[in-house]
Amino acid sequence: MTIGNCCVTAGRYMRHVCLMFMADNWLWMVLPVAVCAILAVWVDVRFLIVALMVLFIVLPMVLALLYIYYGLSPEARWSIMDKTVTLACDGITMDFTDIRMRKHVIRWDDVHNIIEKEDVVMLMLNSGRRYTCLMIPASVVNPHVAQLLRQFVAQAH
């Protein structure tokens, strides 16, 4: 089965990756700010300044590292470039419209999970990084294609 030209925007890709990261690590982001806010009330107001520093300096740096680590990955490039996707028994073949990119095949063994959102379908990949995924717009994934994706991933595992 072949899916025509498809791509996601870079902003959509990073929004979903950041949302996955924040859903898993929200406690580590909120806890230092909350502790400093409580200390500001009970001990000294200067802890409020520390809480604001954590909020406006440390957390944006964490998000910048997230952007560099996942936004500049090959999987992000595969997701945001125009391509034709072919689903076959051996894997997902991506044929890019840009002549500088070569054809790439992702085996079904490398896909460990499928996450369906309202605007994208995320194929979570086994690449050693936790939030690595190939995103396909949900507008090109009809129910037949979604069923075929689930079937191939289930057969591989």
NUKOL-365517 format. One record per residue (C-alpha): x, y, z; residue number from 1. Coordinates in steps of 0.1 Angstrom, whole numbers, plus 5000, padded with zeros to 4 digits. Layout:
BEGIN
X|Y|Z|NUM;
...
***
This chain:
BEGIN
5000|5000|5000|1;
5013|5034|4991|2;
5006|5067|5008|3;
5011|5097|4985|4;
5032|5128|4993|5;
5030|5135|5030|6;
5050|5154|5056|7;
5044|5171|5089|8;
5056|5206|5098|9;
5086|5210|5121|10;
5065|5228|5146|11;
5040|5200|5148|12;
5068|5174|5152|13;
5085|5192|5180|14;
5051|5200|5197|15;
5043|5163|5200|16;
5078|5153|5211|17;
5078|5181|5238|18;
5043|5170|5249|19;
5055|5134|5253|20;
5086|5146|5272|21;
5066|5168|5295|22;
5040|5142|5301|23;
5067|5118|5314|24;
5088|5144|5333|25;
5063|5170|5345|26;
5072|5162|5381|27;
5109|5171|5377|28;
5099|5204|5361|29;
5073|5214|5387|30;
5089|5201|5419|31;
5119|5226|5421|32;
5096|5256|5414|33;
5071|5244|5440|34;
5098|5238|5466|35;
5113|5272|5461|36;
5078|5288|5462|37;
5071|5271|5495|38;
5104|5281|5509|39;
5098|5317|5498|40;
5066|5317|5519|41;
5080|5300|5550|42;
5117|5310|5551|43;
5127|5339|5529|44;
5114|5358|5499|45;
5147|5354|5481|46;
5137|5318|5473|47;
5110|5333|5450|48;
5139|5347|5429|49;
5154|5312|5428|50;
5121|5298|5417|51;
5118|5324|5389|52;
5154|5316|5378|53;
5146|5279|5376|54;
5114|5287|5357|55;
5128|5312|5332|56;
5164|5300|5328|57;
5168|5263|5336|58;
5135|5250|5320|59;
5140|5267|5287|60;
5176|5253|5286|61;
5161|5218|5291|62;
5137|5224|5262|63;
5165|5237|5240|64;
5185|5205|5247|65;
5154|5185|5238|66;
5151|5204|5206|67;
5187|5198|5197|68;
5187|5162|5206|69;
5154|5152|5190|70;
5147|5180|5165|71;
5180|5175|5146|72;
5177|5137|5145|73;
5174|5117|5112|74;
5139|5106|5122|75;
5128|5143|5125|76;
5142|5150|5091|77;
5124|5119|5076|78;
5091|5132|5092|79;
5092|5168|5079|80;
5104|5161|5044|81;
5080|5154|5015|82;
5080|5117|5008|83;
5060|5088|4994|84;
5055|5061|5020|85;
5050|5025|5010|86;
5039|4999|5035|87;
5051|4964|5026|88;
5058|4931|5044|89;
5095|4939|5049|90;
5089|4974|5063|91;
5081|5010|5056|92;
5098|5024|5025|93;
5102|5062|5023|94;
5110|5076|4989|95;
5118|5113|4993|96;
5109|5139|4967|97;
5142|5158|4974|98;
5169|5144|4951|99;
5195|5148|4979|100;
5178|5122|5001|101;
5180|5086|4993|102;
5153|5060|4998|103;
5151|5047|5033|104;
5135|5015|5047|105;
5124|5011|5083|106;
5119|4974|5092|107;
5088|4965|5112|108;
5111|4952|5140|109;
5123|4988|5146|110;
5087|5000|5152|111;
5077|4992|5188|112;
5045|5012|5192|113;
5020|5032|5172|114;
5004|5063|5188|115;
4974|5078|5171|116;
4967|5115|5177|117;
4941|5137|5162|118;
4966|5152|5137|119;
4994|5127|5134|120;
5002|5090|5136|121;
5034|5085|5155|122;
5054|5053|5148|123;
5077|5050|5178|124;
5111|5036|5168|125;
5137|5015|5186|126;
5167|5037|5181|127;
5181|5040|5216|128;
5164|5073|5222|129;
5132|5074|5241|130;
5111|5099|5221|131;
5122|5089|5186|132;
5094|5086|5161|133;
5084|5088|5125|134;
5053|5110|5122|135;
5028|5107|5094|136;
4999|5132|5090|137;
4966|5117|5102|138;
4949|5131|5071|139;
4966|5106|5049|140;
4961|5076|5072|141;
4926|5062|5066|142;
4912|5034|5087|143;
4925|5007|5063|144;
4960|5021|5065|145;
4958|5023|5103|146;
4947|4987|5105|147;
4975|4976|5082|148;
5001|4995|5104|149;
4988|4978|5136|150;
4988|4944|5119|151;
5024|4947|5106|152;
5037|4960|5140|153;
5019|4932|5158|154;
5033|4905|5135|155;
5069|4919|5140|156;
5066|4915|5177|157;
***
